[in-house]
């Protein structure tokens, strides 16, 4: 049971950052009579959060697009290299079979 304690102690600072980022920082609930004043402020905060999320998603999509475009040229090169290595493997297999056949003929034929 005590084995997980050091892990918890090491991860606690990171957990607090994650929880602080995950909990929305919207305005607190108003007093019963002041609900009309807080609702527009909460709507504005929600709109700001949605706009921020949309911008983050656009940035991530752009980075993903650049990554995929960077990978594409390498794919063609790797496909050509794999085809070449397959041919080399087939030639090596044929030579090995021929060598085995020659050795077998030498041992049994004489």
C-alpha positions, 0 to 999 in steps of 0.5 A: 500500500505504501508503494504508491505513495512516492508516485502520488507525491511526485505527481501531485504538483502536476495533478493540481495544474491539470485540475486547475486547467480543467475546472472552468474559471467562470464567475461564481453563482450570484446572490438570488437577486443579482442573477440578471447581472451575472448571466451576460458576464457568464455568456461572455466568458463562455464565448471567450472559452469557445473562441480560445478552444477554436483557435487552439484546434486550428493551430493543432490542425495546422501542425498536424497538416505540416507533420503529415506533409513532412511524412509523405515524401519519406513514404515513397522513399521507404516503399522503393527501399522495401521493394529493393530489399525484397528483391535482394532477399529473393536473390539471396534465397535463390543463391542459398537454395542453389548453394544448398543443392550444390553442397548436397550434390557434392556430398551425396553425388561423389 
